[in-house]
Amino acid sequence: MTLKLIKNARIVDGSIAEPTEPLNILIENDRICEVSADATSPDAEVMDVRGKTVMPGLIDCHVHVIATTTNLGKNADLPNSLVALRSAKIMERMLMRGFTTVRDLGGADYGLVEAVEQDGLPAPRLVICGKALSQTGGHTDYRGRHSLRSVDYYRDQIGSLGVVVNGVDEVRRAAREQIKGGADFIKVMANGGVSSPTDPIAILAFSTEELKAAVEEAKNAQLYVSGHLYTDEAIRRALECGVESIEHANLMKPETAKLIREAGAVVIPTNITYDLLAREGARFGLPEESVAKIEDVRGAGLECLTHLHKAGVVMGYGSDLLGEMHDHQSEEFLLRGRYLPAKDVIRSATIDAAKVLRKEGEIGVIAPGAFADIIVVDGNPLDDLSLLTRQGVHMPLIMKGGRIFKNTGSL
């Protein structure tokens, strides 16, 4: 048994608009066992954080840890060994930004989960869907207009975000394969996308019968379905089919936000990826046909934040970055901070993110029974969200599951 005691912690978790009064946090092995003004233990390693802010480890609800290049078609062609090694470095840098849990929306497999959990890889805790499900010509079909390559090629490529399936039976089989492989949820590409070559944003991907089949398979396994969705029509259709996690939602109409809240669904906006792609997508290697789609969704996505907030929809923090763009992961805080109160921006990466991942009480909070995922910040992020950016430079301590991965020695 190992004990750690963090003293004089002023906690910020997005639940209130000010840091708490100083509290002590007692940690036993990988869990928090007491949070109070007088928590103590004579056997504990003591860290005094007086004058600093303590936060739960951050949660990113929409990442692609195997997206080692911005051009996802090329990424799918890379050797599996190269993708796996690059992915390890991508995840380590995420952890060093204070993200102790991430939800992968297509690509990461259970082997990466095991490497993190069993082999102690310095990386965030991984929540995965396995491969996302796409129809022919949909988002994750990278073949382009003239390719005759069989889509079976993608099934064994770690660098491919998804698999291509058509018809109810294929959707069922693919969903069951992801569940067998350790998926925590199922992902469906139910709209067109930016990074894929032959699917305009507005297309409705999959039939309603196919979407309902994916939902049924997920619910049979006590899981849920996440949908890649942009347009209002696609979002409403997905809600009717039982999709519970809506990714992006850039082109949603204000009145649809109320339907999302009434359905108990959640939304994960991912604005930083469009902001970056609009400015530097071509330099990063994004194909010309993908660059042309960006403006269809960029500005509307930022406006959508206020509609969702006003309707009381649970929003998770999401970055959705690719390749060279991963280092901008924390800048989503700044984009959201232009439209939403800092408290709610932080909450999207803590308490509400835990709801998205269905891990309330385990992550995203500093409370007895939760994993000891803790970051220490120089200053108060409620006053300055930029303290959560710059690759963790303002974070002298980063802990995941009671294990310290960063300690600058200033505590």
Secondary structure, DSSP 8 states (H G I E B T S, - for coil): --EEEEEEEEE--SSSSS--S-EEEEEETTEEEEEETT---TTSEEEE-TTSEEEE-EEEEEE-TT--SS-HHHHHHS-HHHHHHHHHHHHHHHHHTTEEEEEESSS--HHHHHHHHTS--SS-EEEE--SEEE-TTSTT----SS----GGGGGG-TT-SEEE--SHHHHHHHHHHHHHTT-SSEEEE-B--SSSSS--TT-B-S-HHHHHHHHHHHHHTT--EEEEEEEHHHHHHHHHHT--EEEEEEE--HHHHHHHHHHT-EEE--HHHHHHHHHHHHHHT--HHHHTTGGGTHHHHHHHHHHHHHHT--B-------GGGGGGGGGHHHHHHTTS-HHHHHHTTTHHHHHHHT-BTTBSS-STTSB--EEEESS-TTT-GGGG-GGGTT-SEEEETTEEEEE-S--
